[in-house]
Amino acid sequence: MVICYVLIPYMNSAKDSANDTLFIFLHATSMILTLVTLLINIFLIVKWKY
């Protein structure tokens, strides 16, 4: 998730400079990584053995 945190300034500058293609790519990358992290956490919670 650190990668998503690092991407935020680049997303902001891409949006501010009206570079929509780069913004969409960075935003989609951030969303996919967040979704993957969520799915991994759900999997770990479900499969957790004491």
C-alpha positions as CSV (number, residue, x, y, z in Angstrom):
1,M,0.0,0.0,0.0
2,V,3.0,2.3,0.2
3,I,3.0,2.3,-3.6
4,C,-0.4,3.8,-3.5
5,Y,0.7,6.5,-1.1
6,V,3.7,7.3,-3.3
7,L,1.4,7.5,-6.4
8,I,-0.9,10.3,-4.9
9,P,1.4,13.2,-5.7
10,Y,1.9,12.0,-9.3
11,M,-1.9,11.6,-9.7
12,N,-2.5,15.1,-8.3
13,S,0.1,16.6,-10.7
14,A,-1.3,14.6,-13.7
15,K,-4.8,15.9,-12.9
16,D,-3.6,19.5,-12.4
17,S,-1.8,19.5,-15.7
18,A,-4.8,18.0,-17.5
19,N,-2.9,14.8,-18.4
20,D,-6.0,12.6,-18.3
21,T,-4.3,9.5,-19.8
22,L,-1.6,9.4,-17.1
23,F,-4.2,10.2,-14.4
24,I,-6.5,7.4,-15.5
25,F,-3.6,5.0,-15.6
26,L,-2.3,5.9,-12.1
27,H,-5.8,6.0,-10.6
28,A,-6.6,2.6,-12.1
29,T,-3.3,1.2,-10.8
30,S,-4.0,2.6,-7.3
31,M,-7.6,1.1,-7.4
32,I,-6.3,-2.3,-8.5
33,L,-3.6,-2.5,-5.8
34,T,-6.2,-1.5,-3.2
35,L,-8.6,-4.1,-4.3
36,V,-5.8,-6.8,-4.3
37,T,-4.8,-5.8,-0.8
38,L,-8.5,-6.0,0.3
39,L,-8.9,-9.5,-1.2
40,I,-5.6,-10.7,0.4
41,N,-6.7,-9.4,3.8
42,I,-10.1,-11.1,3.5
43,F,-8.5,-14.3,2.4
44,L,-6.1,-14.2,5.4
45,I,-9.0,-13.5,7.8
46,V,-11.1,-16.4,6.5
47,K,-8.2,-18.9,6.4
48,W,-6.7,-17.8,9.8
49,K,-6.0,-20.8,12.1
50,Y,-5.3,-20.3,15.8
